Each structure stands twice: as structure tokens, then as C-alpha cells.
């Protein structure tokens, strides 16, 4: 089930050996009461007693690739739990996390895909499902769930055009997973130009993924027209996901479009993925289905119990409490002084950054690069020299770029180092290199 956007979408999928049958679909507006929307979508999809696998919103999850020394399963889980608490912006207390271990060469470090969510988000979504009369059997992070649709084959950039823009890069393993808001708010900022900039920015961090790379659009805002325009801008194959593109999923006469991709991916992950990727806590994952309601009630009761404990502690202060509070106030004062020093250092660094010679050339490059140009690398030397490499759809775009940069005072002695024909996949492109000199700052 996908409840991360403006519409709740549910699919009923049954596993038969190595194949999967799509038995029903349903959707309901999600802008009102969430529990009622979940109930309506599940009712439309069918499967009254089916277990529910729910994708959490991308803003409430974090996905990272972590390398650790090879260890047994118990120690690996403990180490990853510590790593998850260190790498994510959620409170460590109550953190829900899941992981999948990728195959590695013997003796090498083990690589793990780690997904994490705040305990508050997990409790809130389990409450919604409980109010809808459903049991949360599986909670998924969008990135790994979507990987179930595109796993194997060539490297893939998955653009999740949903409540926010999600970007996941896969090459047999997780290379990059990030999210960002649309420019202009909601889907109004969704343009091929914006998507092209985000794809190019992501690929700069993954320079080894040129061969056979394709872009797949999923989510309620994906469309064939947007995929075609994006393909023209980035010179890479782009397509919208369709349910019949999953070879083991039998859809019958029902053919689902990209709006249902996350719901299908979440269901497939729950049916075939490693149990450790479930974002339930480890204790909740082992509870029998018949007791899942009691688990939800117990989790919801925890804040009330903590509040009662806090009131008791306030009413009956332990001996030495005054001294402990005085020590805490002293620590707070020390931290405030340290924060003031950090703010002063930050202001000084920002002032120095504004004086560096690469700031103005970067601004001019961003403003004057014509359509059909994207940069693959940038470099600056200590003496004011700079260089850039990039690709273009044609040589004319490179000529326009050089002409526009020559007109700027930010570049002196601008030279076109090389121009050569190349290909990205099957698409012909032009590779080029530039070098220049800027006035060295005092």
C-alpha cells in the first residue's frame, strides 16, 4: 500500500512459487481522514484478511549504504543498529530500522543497505492502520521498495515523483538515495529542466555509471510526456514504469501505471525481500499476527506511562537532585558559549568563501550554460586556474557555451581544451573540456 501522496493506493498481490498474481487494485483520496482512506482503498482492492505492507513517506525515512567488517548475524544487527542511530537525523531512542546484506567477496567487508525511520512515525502509521481495522505486517522505505521493480540489468536512476522528489540510483546495489522538495512548492515546480538538474547532480556523485544507464519515472506525477522531454535534456533513455514490465508479476487484464509503482514494489518486497528490511522493531516483527492489536495498544500507551513516571519523579525528587540540576545548568551555559564561538567561525568562513576566486565563475557557469549542456567535473587550482569537463547534445551547444563564457569578466584566457564525439548508452553526445584563468584573490 502507498499512502505517501494525495491518494492512498492499494494493490492485492498473491505469491505463487516464484511468480506473483495481481488480484485487485483500489484507491481513495488521502487528503481527509487517513484511516478512512486506507479502509476504502483496501476495500476496493479486496482481500479482507490480507496482511498490509505500507510504504512510509520518504521524508520520514533515511536509507544509507554501510560497510562493516564481516560478523555473525547477531553482531551484525547490533553494529548496524548503532550505525543507523549515528547516520540518521531521528532520535536514537525508539528508532526503527531494517537492513539487507549484499553479496561480497570472501574476506571483504560486508556491504549493507540500511533503512531507518523514527519511532514516532512508525507508531503514528500503525495507529492509522489499526483505526482502519488492519494489521501492519510490513513497513517499507520507498527507495528499497522501488528497487524490487528495477533490480538487475543495467544501472538505473529511479525518479519518484510523489509527495516530494525522490532519487535512487541502483547498480546491483544502492549507490545513492536522497530526496528533495519540488521547486515552487508541491508539483508546481515539477519540470523536465528541474529533473534534469537533479539527475545530473546525482550522477556527478556516481561517475562510474555511464554504461547502459537509464532513468525510470514512477509516482503519481510521472508521465510519458515528461519522460520524453527529460530524455531530450539529459541524452539518456527515460521511461515510465508499467506493471507489465515486472516479468514475474502477472497482471492479467489489469495494467497499472507509474502511480502504483510504490504500492506494487512494497508488496513485492514484503512477499520476497529479507525479513530484516521490515521497519518494525525487532520485537514487534516476532509477534504473532493474532496479538498485533495488543502490540499497537501497548506502543500507544508508552507515552502515557512515561508521563506518569515523570510526574512521580517530579513530586518525589531524589537526594542530590538540586546539585545535579545545577551541574546541568552549568553544562548548558558552557554549550551556549561554544555555540556562540561556532557561529562566529561560521560567519568568518562564509566571508572568506565569498572572496574565493571560484564563486563568481561557478555562478556564471550556472547562469549561462545553454540547454543541452551538463557538466561532469569541475576543478580549481590555488593559482586561480580552473577547468571543467562536460557533455552536450551537439557541438553547437558547446560553441554557445564558450561564446557566453567569453563575454563574462569572470573568465580570462578561456580555452576549449578538446571536443570529441562519444555515446551515452546508444545516444550520441559531444564531450568537451574547458580551461581558464581567474584573477587570484589577495
C-alpha positions in Angstrom: 0.0 0.0 0.0 1.1 3.6 -0.8 -0.3 6.3 1.4 2.6 8.8 0.9 0.8 11.2 -1.6 -2.5 12.8 -2.1 -4.2 9.5 -2.9 -4.0 6.2 -1.0 -3.3 3.3 -3.4 -3.6 -0.4 -2.6 -2.8 -3.5 -4.6 -3.7 -7.1 -3.7 -0.8 -9.4 -4.7 -0.5 -13.1 -4.1 2.7 -15.1 -4.3 2.6 -18.4 -6.2 6.1 -20.0 -6.1 8.4 -17.6 -7.9 5.6 -15.7 -9.5 3.1 -13.1 -8.3 -0.5 -12.5 -9.3 -2.1 -9.1 -9.2 -5.6 -9.8 -7.9 -7.0 -6.4 -7.2 -6.4 -2.6 -7.0 -8.0 0.3 -5.2 -7.5 3.9 -4.4 -9.1 6.6 -2.3 -8.5 10.4 -1.7 -6.0 10.7 1.1 -6.4 14.4 1.9 -9.1 13.8 4.6 -9.2 11.1 7.3 -6.2 8.8 6.7 -7.7 5.8 8.4 -10.9 6.0 6.3 -8.9 6.5 3.1 -6.8 3.3 4.0 -10.0 1.4 4.7 -11.6 2.5 1.4 -8.6 1.7 -0.7 -8.2 -1.8 0.9 -11.9 -2.5 0.5 -11.7 -1.7 -3.2 -8.6 -3.9 -3.7 -10.2 -6.8 -1.9 -8.5 -9.4 0.4 -10.3 -8.6 3.6 -7.9 -10.8 5.6 -4.7 -9.9 3.7 -1.7 -8.6 5.5 -0.9 -5.0 4.9 2.6 -3.8 3.7 2.8 0.0 3.9 5.4 2.4 2.4 6.3 5.2 4.8 6.7 8.7 3.3 10.2 9.4 2.1 10.6 12.4 4.5 10.1 10.0 7.4 12.8 7.5 6.3 16.5 7.5 5.6 18.4 5.0 3.5 22.2 4.5 3.6 24.8 2.1 2.3 27.1 1.0 5.2 30.3 -1.2 5.1 31.2 -3.2 8.1 33.6 -6.0 9.0 32.2 -9.4 8.3 30.5 -10.7 11.5 27.8 -13.2 12.6 24.1 -12.2 12.2 23.6 -11.2 15.8 26.7 -8.9 16.0 26.0 -7.5 12.5 22.5 -6.4 13.6 23.8 -4.8 16.8 26.6 -2.9 14.8 24.1 -1.8 12.2 21.7 -0.5 14.8 24.5 1.6 16.3 25.4 2.8 12.7 21.8 3.6 11.9 21.5 5.8 15.1 24.7 7.6 14.1 23.8 8.3 10.5 20.1 9.4 10.7 18.5 12.6 11.9 16.0 10.8 14.1 16.2 10.2 17.9 18.1 7.0 18.7 15.6 6.1 21.3 12.8 4.1 19.6 14.5 4.1 16.2 13.0 1.6 13.8 15.5 0.2 11.3 15.9 -2.6 8.8 18.8 -3.8 6.6 19.7 -6.1 3.8 23.2 -7.6 3.4 24.6 -7.6 -0.2 26.8 -10.4 -1.5 30.5 -9.7 -1.1 33.8 -11.4 -2.0 35.1 -13.8 0.6 37.2 -11.9 3.2 36.0 -8.5 2.1 33.9 -6.0 4.2 30.2 -6.7 4.1 28.0 -4.0 2.5 24.5 -3.4 3.9 21.6 -1.3 2.8 20.2 0.2 6.0 16.8 1.9 6.2 15.6 3.7 9.3 12.5 5.6 10.5 11.7 7.5 13.7 9.8 5.5 16.3 7.2 8.3 16.3 6.5 7.8 12.6 6.1 4.1 13.0 3.7 4.4 15.9 1.7 7.0 14.1 1.3 4.9 10.9 0.5 1.8 12.9 -2.2 3.8 14.7 -3.7 4.7 11.3 -3.8 1.1 10.2 -5.3 0.0 13.5 -8.1 2.5 13.2 -8.7 1.2 9.7 -9.0 -2.3 11.1 -5.8 -3.5 9.5 -2.6 -5.1 10.9 0.8 -3.6 9.9 2.7 -6.7 8.8 5.4 -4.7 6.9 6.7 -1.1 6.9 9.0 -0.1 4.0 11.2 2.8 3.0 10.4 3.9 -0.6 14.0 3.5 -2.0 14.5 -0.2 -1.3 10.8 -0.9 -2.1 11.1 0.6 -5.6 14.3 -1.4 -6.1 12.1 -4.6 -6.2 10.8 -3.2 -9.6 14.1 -2.4 -11.3 16.6 -4.9 -9.7 19.1 -6.5 -12.1 20.3 -5.4 -15.5 21.8 -2.0 -16.3 22.3 0.8 -13.8 19.0 2.6 -13.1 18.1 6.1 -11.8 14.6 5.9 -10.2 12.8 9.3 -10.0 10.0 9.0 -7.5 7.6 11.9 -8.4 5.3 11.8 -5.4 4.8 14.0 -2.4 8.4 15.1 -2.9 11.1 14.2 -5.4 13.0 11.0 -4.5 16.1 9.9 -6.4 17.5 6.4 -6.0 20.5 5.1 -8.0 20.9 1.4 -8.3 23.7 -0.7 -9.9 23.2 -4.1 -8.4 23.4 -2.3 -5.1 22.4 1.0 -3.6 24.7 3.8 -4.9 22.7 6.9 -3.9 19.3 7.6 -2.2 18.1 11.1 -1.5 15.0 13.3 -1.5 14.3 16.9 -2.1 11.3 19.2 -2.3 10.0 20.4 -5.7 10.9 23.9 -6.6 7.9 26.3 -6.2 6.0 24.0 -3.8 4.2 20.8 -4.4 4.1 19.6 -8.1 4.1 23.2 -9.5 7.9 23.1 -9.5 8.0 19.8 -11.4 9.6 20.4 -14.8 11.9 18.5 -17.0 14.5 21.2 -16.5 14.4 20.7 -12.8 14.5 16.9 -13.0 17.5 17.1 -15.5 19.4 19.3 -13.0 18.7 16.8 -10.2 19.7 13.8 -12.3 22.9 15.4 -13.4 23.7 16.4 -9.8 23.2 12.8 -8.6 25.3 11.4 -11.4 28.2 13.7 -10.5 28.4 11.7 -7.3 28.3 8.4 -9.3 30.8 8.9 -12.2 31.2 5.2 -13.0 27.6 4.7 -14.0 27.6 5.9 -17.7 27.4 2.5 -19.3 23.8 1.4 -20.1 22.3 3.9 -17.7 18.5 4.5 -17.9 16.1 6.7 -16.0 12.7 5.3 -14.7 9.9 7.6 -13.7 7.5 6.4 -11.0 4.8 8.1 -8.8 1.6 9.9 -9.3 3.2 12.9 -11.2 5.1 10.7 -13.7 4.0 10.8 -17.4 5.2 9.7 -20.8 5.4 13.4 -22.0 7.7 14.3 -19.0 9.9 11.2 -19.7 10.3 12.2 -23.3 11.2 15.8 -22.5 13.7 14.6 -19.8 15.3 12.2 -22.2 15.9 15.0 -24.7 17.6 17.2 -22.0 19.9 14.6 -20.5 20.5 12.4 -23.5 19.7 9.2 -21.6 16.9 6.7 -22.1 13.9 7.6 -19.9 10.7 5.6 -19.4 7.6 5.5 -17.2 7.2 2.3 -15.1 4.3 0.0 -16.0 3.2 -3.1 -14.1 3.7 -5.4 -17.1 7.4 -4.6 -17.1 7.9 -6.7 -14.0 8.5 -10.1 -15.6 7.3 -12.2 -12.6 4.2 -10.2 -11.9 1.1 -11.5 -13.8 -1.3 -8.6 -14.2 -3.9 -10.3 -16.4 -6.1 -7.6 -18.0 -5.1 -5.1 -15.3 -2.2 -2.9 -16.4 -1.0 -0.4 -13.8 0.8 2.9 -14.5 3.6 4.7 -12.6 1.2 6.0 -9.9 1.0 2.4 -8.5 4.7 1.6 -8.6 5.5 2.2 -4.9 2.4 0.2 -3.8 3.5 -2.8 -6.1 7.2 -2.5 -5.0 6.2 -2.5 -1.3 4.0 -5.6 -1.7 6.8 -7.5 -3.7 9.4 -6.6 -1.1 7.1 -7.8 1.7 6.5 -11.1 -0.1 10.1 -11.9 -1.2 12.5 -9.5 0.5 14.7 -10.2 3.5 12.7 -10.1 6.8 15.3 -7.7 8.3 14.2 -4.9 5.9 10.9 -4.6 7.7 11.0 -1.3 9.6 9.2 -2.8 12.6 11.2 -3.0 15.7 12.9 -6.4 16.2 10.4 -7.3 19.0 7.3 -6.3 17.0 8.5 -8.3 14.0 8.3 -11.6 16.0 4.8 -11.0 17.5 2.1 -13.4 16.2 -0.5 -11.9 14.0 -3.3 -12.6 16.5 -1.6 -10.3 19.0 -0.7 -7.4 16.7 -3.6 -5.3 18.0 -2.2 -5.7 21.6 1.2 -4.5 20.4 -0.3 -1.4 18.8 -2.2 -0.6 22.0 0.9 -1.2 24.1 3.0 1.2 21.9 0.4 3.9 22.1 0.3 3.5 25.9 4.0 4.1 26.3 3.9 8.0 26.2 1.2 8.0 28.9 3.3 5.7 31.1 6.4 7.9 30.6 4.3 11.0 31.6 3.1 9.3 34.8 6.7 8.3 35.6 7.9 11.9 35.0 5.2 13.3 37.3 6.2 10.8 40.1 9.8 11.8 39.7 8.9 15.5 40.0 6.8 15.0 43.0 9.4 13.0 44.9 12.9 14.4 43.9 15.8 12.1 44.7 18.5 13.2 47.1 21.1 15.3 45.3 18.7 16.5 42.6 19.5 20.1 43.2 23.2 19.5 42.8 22.5 17.6 39.6 20.3 20.3 38.2 23.0 23.0 39.0 25.6 20.9 37.1 23.2 20.6 34.1 22.7 24.4 34.1 26.5 24.8 34.1 26.8 22.4 31.2 24.1 24.3 29.2 25.9 27.6 29.8 29.2 26.0 28.5 27.4 24.7 25.4 25.9 28.0 24.7 29.3 29.7 24.8 30.6 27.0 22.5 27.7 27.5 20.1 28.5 31.3 20.0 32.1 30.5 19.0 30.9 28.2 16.3 28.5 30.8 14.9 31.3 33.3 14.8 33.6 30.8 13.0 30.8 30.1 10.5 30.4 33.8 9.8 34.1 34.1 9.2 34.1 31.1 6.8 31.2 32.5 4.8 33.0 35.8 4.5 36.1 34.0 3.2 34.1 31.9 0.9 32.6 35.0 -0.8 36.1 36.2 -1.6 37.3 33.0 -3.2 38.0 33.0 -6.9 35.8 30.1 -7.8 32.5 31.6 -6.5 31.9 34.0 -9.4 32.9 31.5 -12.2 30.5 29.0 -10.6 27.7 31.5 -10.7 28.4 32.4 -14.3 28.6 28.8 -15.4 25.2 28.0 -13.7 23.5 31.1 -15.3 25.0 31.0 -18.8 25.1 27.3 -19.6 22.6 26.8 -22.5 20.1 24.0 -22.7 21.5 20.6 -23.8 24.7 21.1 -21.7 25.7 19.3 -18.5 29.0 19.4 -16.6 30.6 16.2 -15.3 33.5 17.6 -13.4 34.9 20.9 -12.1 38.4 21.7 -10.7 40.2 24.8 -9.3 43.9 25.3 -8.6 45.5 27.5 -6.0 46.8 30.0 -8.6 43.4 30.9 -10.0 43.3 28.4 -12.8 40.2 26.3 -13.4 38.9 23.6 -15.6 35.6 21.8 -16.5 34.5 18.8 -18.4 31.1 18.1 -19.7 28.8 16.7 -22.3 26.4 18.3 -24.8 23.7 17.1 -27.2 25.6 18.7 -30.1 28.7 20.8 -30.9 26.6 23.9 -31.4 25.6 23.9 -27.7 29.4 23.8 -26.8 30.0 26.8 -29.1 27.2 28.7 -27.4 28.6 27.9 -24.0 32.1 29.1 -25.0 30.7 32.3 -26.5 28.7 33.2 -23.4 31.6 32.5 -21.0 34.0 34.6 -23.1 31.7 37.6 -22.7 32.0 37.3 -18.9 34.7 39.1 -16.9 34.8 36.1 -14.5 37.0 34.2 -17.1 40.3 35.2 -18.7 42.3 33.1 -21.1 39.3 30.8 -21.7 40.3 27.8 -23.9 38.4 24.9 -25.4 40.8 22.1 -24.5 39.1 19.3 -26.5 35.9 18.3 -28.3 35.1 14.8 -29.3 32.2 12.6 -30.2 31.0 10.0 -27.7 28.0 8.0 -26.7 25.9 7.6 -23.5 24.3 4.2 -24.0 23.1 4.4 -27.6 22.7 8.2 -27.6 25.4 10.2 -29.4 26.8 13.1 -27.4 29.7 15.6 -27.6 32.3 15.5 -24.8 34.3 18.7 -24.2 36.8 20.3 -21.8 37.4 23.9 -20.8 40.2 25.6 -19.0 40.5 29.2 -17.8 42.3 31.6 -15.5 40.7 33.8 -12.9 42.3 36.7 -11.1 43.8 35.4 -7.9 42.2 37.0 -4.8 44.5 38.7 -2.3 
